[in-house]
Amino acid sequence: PSLKKAFATDETIHSTAATAAATGQDSAVDVIKSPLDDREYLALTLDNGLRVLLCSDPSTTEAAVAMDVHVGACSDPKEVPGLAHFTEHMLFLGTKQYPQENSFEAFLSNNGGSSNAFTDSENTVYYFDMEGEAKNKLSEGLKRFGSFFSDPLFTEAATGRELNAIESENKKNLQSDTFRLYQIAKSRANSDHPFSK
């Protein structure tokens, strides 16, 4: 089945894709791809402004999801360096609907999956993969993942622990030549530019 038809009936997609499929209107954007690429793509914008790219690959049984939040280290307030990276860590540690800290990781582990994230200068990217055969399992994975962004908990207990984890990560990075070169580039940037933080 086409992506539009598949997602028009999925409970977790209350979006432009479902509306477009149901009404016959096509609000999706054409995706340019290689002639040798046999995957099917659908690009669209949800009612809330979120831009989505769906890809169907008939050669795999795995499902993967990524979310790029256009906020990174350059967006950190001067008085709170590392805020974007801290937020990245905290979103994995419980939500209103799924308050157990390891709930998402346990769910993914039980369904052949994993997750991770990274914070860059201008973006923070969160992603996961899992077995994609059971439709309702992927739907549950999407609900759990979505709750990171709508209802994170930011508990006091996790806050202190994650600050220590980030500090440990930073100490490890200080030994990396790549990280050192990055810091040199930042130190040479205009001090009024966010990249210099």
SULJO-V252890 format. One record per pair of residues at least 6 apart in sequence whose ideal C-beta (glycine too) atoms are under 6 Angstrom apart, sorted by the first residue. I is the first residue (numbers start at 0). J is the second residue. D is the distance in whole Angstrom. If there is no record, write none. Layout:
{{I | J | D} {I | J | D}}
This chain:
{{2 | 39 | 5} {2 | 41 | 4} {2 | 53 | 5} {2 | 55 | 5} {3 | 20 | 4} {6 | 12 | 5} {6 | 16 | 5} {7 | 17 | 5} {7 | 20 | 3} {7 | 21 | 6} {11 | 138 | 5} {11 | 141 | 5} {14 | 45 | 4} {15 | 26 | 5} {15 | 43 | 5} {15 | 45 | 6} {16 | 43 | 5} {19 | 25 | 6} {19 | 26 | 5} {27 | 41 | 5} {27 | 42 | 6} {27 | 43 | 5} {28 | 42 | 4} {30 | 40 | 4} {30 | 42 | 5} {38 | 54 | 5} {38 | 56 | 5} {39 | 55 | 4} {40 | 54 | 5} {41 | 53 | 4} {42 | 52 | 5} {43 | 51 | 6} {44 | 50 | 5} {60 | 131 | 6} {60 | 132 | 5} {61 | 128 | 6} {61 | 131 | 5} {62 | 129 | 6} {62 | 131 | 3} {62 | 137 | 5} {63 | 128 | 4} {64 | 127 | 6} {65 | 126 | 4} {66 | 125 | 5} {67 | 122 | 5} {67 | 124 | 5} {68 | 123 | 5} {69 | 122 | 6} {70 | 83 | 6} {70 | 123 | 6} {71 | 83 | 5} {71 | 118 | 6} {71 | 119 | 5} {71 | 120 | 5} {71 | 121 | 5} {71 | 122 | 5} {71 | 123 | 6} {72 | 83 | 5} {72 | 120 | 5} {73 | 120 | 5} {73 | 121 | 6} {73 | 193 | 4} {73 | 194 | 6} {74 | 83 | 6} {75 | 82 | 5} {75 | 83 | 6} {83 | 118 | 5} {83 | 123 | 6} {84 | 118 | 4} {87 | 116 | 5} {87 | 118 | 5} {87 | 123 | 5} {88 | 161 | 4} {89 | 153 | 5} {89 | 161 | 6} {90 | 147 | 4} {90 | 151 | 5} {92 | 100 | 5} {92 | 157 | 4} {93 | 100 | 5} {93 | 152 | 4} {94 | 146 | 4} {94 | 150 | 5} {94 | 151 | 6} {95 | 150 | 4} {96 | 146 | 5} {97 | 143 | 6} {103 | 143 | 5} {107 | 113 | 6} {107 | 114 | 6} {107 | 127 | 6} {107 | 129 | 6} {110 | 129 | 5} {110 | 130 | 5} {110 | 136 | 5} {111 | 129 | 6} {111 | 130 | 4} {112 | 127 | 6} {112 | 128 | 5} {112 | 129 | 3} {114 | 127 | 4} {116 | 125 | 4} {117 | 124 | 6} {129 | 140 | 6} {131 | 137 | 6} {172 | 178 | 4} {185 | 195 | 6} {188 | 194 | 5} {188 | 195 | 4}}
